[in-house]
Amino acid sequence: QVQLVESGGGLAQPGGSLRLSCVASGSILSPNTMAWYRQAPGKQRELVAAMHSDGSTNYAASVKGRFTISRDNTKKVVSLQMNSLKPDDTAVYYCNFHRGDRGFWGQGTQVTVSV
C-alpha cells in the first residue's frame, strides 16, 4: 500500500504561482511513476504532469512551459511548480503513484485561479 498526502493548494491570481507537494509513504518500489492529475467541475480527470523513476517526464500540452514536476526520491516527495497560472487551471489536483498495475491517489487539493 502507498499513502499520498498533498499540500500547497489555494487561491492565486492569473499570472501568479503556486507550488504543490505530495509526500508518499508505504511500499515505494521502483520502477514507478509519480504524477499530478486534475479534475475541474464537470470535466474528466486529466494528467497534468508525470515523472518516472528514471527521471523522464510527461506534460499535458496545456501546461508545458508553465508547470514543472520534480521529485525527491530520498524524501519520497513529488512537487509541481505552477507558474503563469490561468483561470482554466482551476481544479482539484490529485497526486498519483503508479507501479505496474497498481495505482494510488491522494485526497486532492483545490487550486483556484481568479482575480
N, C-alpha and C positions, 0 to 999 in steps of 0.2 A: 504494500500500500504506500501511496505517496500523498502527503498533505501539502496544500499550497495556500499561502496567505498573502493576499495583495494589500498594497497600501499606496498612497500618493495621489489618489483621485481628488477631484474638487472642481472648482469653478475657475475658468480662465477667460480672458478677453480674446477676441480674434487677434491673431498675430502673437499671442503670448505662448508660454511654455509650461509644461508640466512634466514631471518625472514619476513614472510608476515603478514599483518594485514588487517582487514576488519572492518569498522565501519558501524553499522546498524542504521537506523533511520526510524521513522514511527511507524506503528502499530505492535509492538513486543509483541505478546501474547504467553503465554505458554499453553500447551507444544509445543515445536518446535525443530527443528534441524538446526544447522548451520554447514556448510561443505565447504570443498575445493575440487574442481574438476580441472582437467587439460585436455588440448587438444593439442597434438603435431601435426605438419603438416601431413596431410594425414591420421590421425587417429581419432577415435571417442573420444568424451569427456568421461573421466572416473573419477570415485570417487577416491579421494586421502585419505581423512580422514573426518570423521563426528563426531560431538559431540552433544548429545541430551541435552535437558534442565535438565534432571535428572543426568547429568554428565557422562553417559556411552558414550563409543567411539567405532568407527569402523575405521579400516585402510585397505588400499589396501595391499596385501601381498608384493608388490614390495617396499613399503616404511616402513613397520613395522620395528621398531627398529632404524630407522633413522629420521623419522619425528614425531613431537609431536604437536597435536592440543590442544588448550586451549581456554577458553572463559571467559570473564568478563561480567557477566550479568548486573552488575550495569552500566558499561560503554558501554554496547552493542557492545563489540568488540570480534571478534574471530581471533585467531592468529595461524600461522603454522610455527613452528621452523623446519627448514630443515637442517640436518647435513649430513656429508658424501655424499655430492651431487655427482651424476653421470651424464655423458652426456645424458643418457636416461631420466633424469629428466627434460630436456629442453622442455618447453611447455608454453602455456599461461595458467595461473592459475586463476580460477574463484571462487569467493565467492558465496555461495548459502544459502538462508534462505528458510526453508520449514515448513509449518504448515498445517495439513490436506491435502486438495487437491490443495493448492496454493503454488507456489514456485516463488522465485525472484532471479535474478542474478546480480552480479556486472559486471563492464565493462571489467574486466580481467587485469592481469598484467603479463608481459613477464618475464620468468625466463630462462636464458641461462647458461648452464654449459659447459665450453670449456676452453682449455688451451690457 
